[in-house]
Amino acid sequence: MESARTLALVAATVTCGLTAGLFYAYACSVMPALARVEDRTFIEVMQRVNVAILNGWFVLGFVGALLSTAAAVALHLPSDGHRALPATIAALVLYAAAIGVTRVVNIPLNDELEQAGAPQRLADPAAVRTRFEARWVRFNVLRALLCTAALCCLAWALVLNGQR
C-alpha cells in the first residue's frame, strides 16, 4: 500500500507540475510576447495554439494531474495514510478549481475566438482581441496560481508521506 501511495503522489506531483509550468509559461512569456503583436497576428496565433494544445501530451498532464491526485487521496484514506491526507485533499481541491476556471472561462473564450473566424477576414480584429485578451490572461494567471498551490501541497504531501 505504501508503494502505491508514493507512486500516486509522485505521478500527481509531476503531472500537476507540468500543468502549473504550462500556465506559468503562458503568464510570463507567451502572453507578454503576444501583447506586442498586432491584432490579426494575435488572433491567428491564439487560434492555432488552441488547436495545437489539444494533444495527448497536454491531456497526460492536464487530466493526469486530476486523476493521479484523486487516486492519491483515495489511497491515503485508510487509517494509516492520514498524515498526508489533508495536503493531498487541498491539492485536489485547488487543482479542481483550476480545471473549473479553464472550463468556465478560458475554454469559452477560446471557442469565441475560434468562432470569430479567420483573422484576415475580420472587420474589427481589435474588438475581437479586446473581448478575449485581458480576461483570458487574468484567468490564466489564476490557473497558474491554483496549479502552483496544488503543486506545493503535493510536494508537502510527499514529505509527509515519507515520514514514519
N, C-alpha and C positions, 0 to 999 in steps of 0.2 A: 504494500500500500504506500509506503514511504517513497519508493521509486516513482510510482505513478503520480503522486502529489508533486514531487520535484520536477518531473518531466512536464507536467501540465503547467506549472508555474514558469518554467523556462520557456516553453512554447508561447505562453501568454505574454511574457516579458519581451521576447524577441519580436513577435508579431505586433504587439502594441507599440514597441519602439519603432518599428518600420513605419507604421501609420503616423505616429507622432512626428517622425522625421519628415515624412512626406508633406504633412500640413505645415510644419515649420519651414521647410524649404520654399514652399509657396509664399509663406508670410514674409520671409526675409530676403528672398531673391527673385523668384518668378514674378510675383505681382508688382514689386517695386520696379523691375525692369520693364514690364508691360505698361506700367503707368506712364512711361516716357515715349510710347509709340503712338502713332495717330490712330484714330477711332476704327477705321476699317481693318487695320492690321491687328489691333487689339481683339476685335470681334472674331476675325478669322483664326487667330492663334488659339483663343479660348474655345472656339467651336471644335477645332482639331484636337486640342488637348482633351476635351470632354469625351471625344470618341476614342482616342488612343488609350486613355486610362482604363477603359473597360476591358481588362485583360486578366489572365489567370494570376499573374504576379501581384497585381493590385488586390484581387479577390483573396488571395492567400493571406495577405497582411490584414486587410480590412475586415473580412469575415472571420478569418482565422483568429484574430485577437478576441473577438466576441466569443467564439466557440471555445477556445482554449481557456479563456478566463472563466467562463461558465463551468467548464469541466473542473478547473482548479477549485472553484467554490464548492462544487458537489463533492469533490474528493476530500475537502477539508471539513466537511460537515460531521463526520464521525467524531466521537468524543476525544480521541487522541490527536485530532488535527485542528483543534480550536485556536491555537496560538496565532497562526497566520490568517485565520478566517476573517477577522474584521478588515484587515488591509486588502484582502482579496475581494471581499464584497464591495468595499469602497472603489476598488479598481473597476469592477464590473459596472457599478452604477455610473461612474464617471465616463467609462467607455460607451456605455449605452446612451448616455446623454450626448456624446459626440456623434453617435450614429443618428440620434434624433435630430440634431441640428442639421446634419447632412441631408436627411430625408425631408425635413420640413422647410429648410431654407435653401441650401446650396443646390440640391438636385432640381427643385422647381426653377431656380434662377438659370441653371444650365439649360433646362428644357426651353425656357422662354427665349434664351439667347439663340438656341438652335432654330426655334420657330420663327425668329426674325428673318431668316433667310440668308442668302449669300450676301456677304458684306458689300460686294461691288454693286449690288442692285438696291441697296438701302437708300431711301430718300433722305433720312436723317440718322446717320450712324451715331452721331453724338448723343442723341436721345436714347438710342438702344443701349449704348455703353453706360450712360448715366443711370438708367434703370437697373443695371447689372453690377457694375464695378464696386462701388463703395459698400453696398450691402454684402456682396459676396466676400469681399476682403475682410470686412468686420467679423462675419460669422466664420470665416476660415481661421482667423486668429483665435476665436473662441474654441473651435475644434482642436487647434494645436494645443491650446492651454488645457483643455479637458483630457486629451490623449496624453499629454506630458504628465499631468497629475496622476492619471491612471498608471502610467509607466512607473512613476515614483512609488506608488502604492504597491505595485507588483514587485519592484526591487526590494522594498521593505518586507513584503511577504516572503520573498526568497530568503532574506536574512533570518526572519523569524522561523521559517520552516527548517532552517539548518541548525537552529538551537535545540538542544535536547534537554 
